[in-house]
Amino acid sequence: MEELFKTAELVKRSGLTRQIIYEYIMYGLIREEAKTEAGHRLFSEKTLRQINLIRNLAAHGYSLREIRETFIEGRARRAGESVRYEG
């Protein structure tokens, strides 16, 4: 199992601000792997890889919405679900 770390460590490792991390969570771009008993979010190296992918796609002109849709579609396909977008 991968090492899990709190938001402060994710901020340090990713170079993003805490606010951007929370925006990515709220927008559905990243998810915590678990929570501590005290309710602190825990992340893994997988989250850092996702952040790097988000940065690369954004640098190539993709909007956060397009990136989000790509992640959601990919998750849904892996789970065998369909996704319908409104908007």
C-alpha positions in Angstrom: 0.0 0.0 0.0 1.2 3.5 -0.8 2.2 5.9 1.9 -0.6 8.3 2.8 0.0 11.9 3.8 -2.0 14.9 4.9 -2.9 18.0 2.9 0.0 20.0 4.2 2.4 17.4 2.7 0.5 17.4 -0.5 0.9 21.2 -0.7 4.6 20.8 -0.1 5.1 17.9 -2.6 2.9 19.4 -5.4 3.8 23.1 -5.1 0.1 24.0 -5.2 -1.6 26.1 -2.6 -4.0 24.6 -0.1 -6.8 26.6 -1.8 -6.0 25.1 -5.2 -5.9 21.6 -3.6 -9.4 22.2 -2.2 -10.7 23.6 -5.5 -9.4 20.5 -7.3 -11.2 18.3 -4.7 -14.5 20.3 -5.0 -14.3 20.3 -8.8 -13.8 16.5 -8.8 -10.3 16.5 -10.2 -8.7 14.7 -7.2 -10.0 12.7 -4.3 -8.5 11.9 -0.9 -7.6 8.2 -0.4 -8.8 8.1 3.2 -9.4 10.3 6.2 -7.9 10.1 9.7 -10.1 9.6 12.7 -9.9 13.3 13.2 -11.3 13.9 9.7 -8.0 15.0 8.0 -7.8 14.1 4.4 -5.1 11.7 3.4 -3.5 11.5 -0.1 -1.1 9.2 -1.9 1.5 9.3 -4.7 -1.5 8.6 -7.0 -2.8 12.1 -6.2 0.5 13.6 -7.1 0.5 11.8 -10.4 -3.1 13.1 -11.1 -1.9 16.7 -10.2 1.0 16.3 -12.7 -1.4 15.1 -15.4 -3.8 18.0 -14.7 -0.9 20.5 -14.9 0.3 19.0 -18.2 -3.1 19.0 -19.8 -3.8 22.6 -18.7 -0.4 23.6 -20.1 -1.6 22.1 -23.4 -4.7 24.2 -23.4 -7.3 22.0 -21.8 -9.7 23.7 -19.4 -10.3 22.3 -16.0 -13.8 21.3 -17.1 -12.4 19.3 -20.0 -9.9 17.7 -17.6 -12.7 16.9 -15.1 -14.9 15.3 -17.8 -12.0 13.2 -18.9 -11.4 11.9 -15.3 -15.0 11.2 -14.7 -15.5 9.5 -18.0 -12.4 7.3 -17.3 -13.6 6.4 -13.8 -17.1 5.6 -15.1 -15.7 3.4 -17.9 -13.6 1.5 -15.4 -16.6 1.0 -13.2 -18.9 0.1 -16.1 -21.2 3.1 -15.5 -22.5 5.7 -17.9 -22.1 9.4 -17.3 -24.5 12.1 -18.6 -23.4 15.7 -18.6 -25.7 18.7 -18.3 -24.7 22.2 -19.1 
